[in-house]
Amino acid sequence: MQYYLEFDAFDNPMQLSKLGNWVITFMSPPEEIEHIVLAISSVLPRQLCEHLQPRRVLIQKSQIKHHWLIQGIECFDSTLQQELILRAEQATAQHILSTILKEFEKYEVNVQLKSF
């Protein structure tokens, strides 16, 4: 099963730059329109659950209109003192994603977590 972020038609993440404490940047050249990878990065470090501090969510444009495939969530584990990459299907990742999406709602950017 793969997990996606579904953005409203009016909220193309390639045209968004900053939402609250999150910045959206290109990880691949914008000219590679079919294989674009974006990073949703935290500007302010903070823990969203227990000992994990999400740093960025990597998403890739998919063939499904307005859907972006979640490649992983990069976090810093303060207990282990190391970087971790969570898969979207993990419960902790789901919690982190739902928290981020609630923050996006504050800025009227509607994003849904979907799985296929």
C-alpha positions, 0 to 999 in steps of 0.5 A: 500500500502506498500513501499520498497527500492529496492537495486541493486543485487550488493548492498545488504544492509546487506553487506554495512556499511557506505554510506556518513553520513549514517550507516547501522546496524543490529537491529535483529540478523544476524542469523535470515535471514528471518526476518532481520531488518536493520537501516539506521542511520544518523551520522550527525544530519541535517534537510532534510525538515523544522523542521524535522531531520531524525535519521534513516530508519528501513527496513525489508527484504521481500519475494521479492528479493532485496526489503526491506520493510520500517517500518518507518522513525524516526525523531526529530521534533525541533518544538515539541521537540520530536521524531516522526515516519513517515510512508513511504506513507506520503509526508514528508517521501517520500521527506526524502527518495528521498533525502537519495537515492540521497545521496546513488547515490553519492557512486554508490549505486543504490536504488529505492523507490517502492510501491505495 
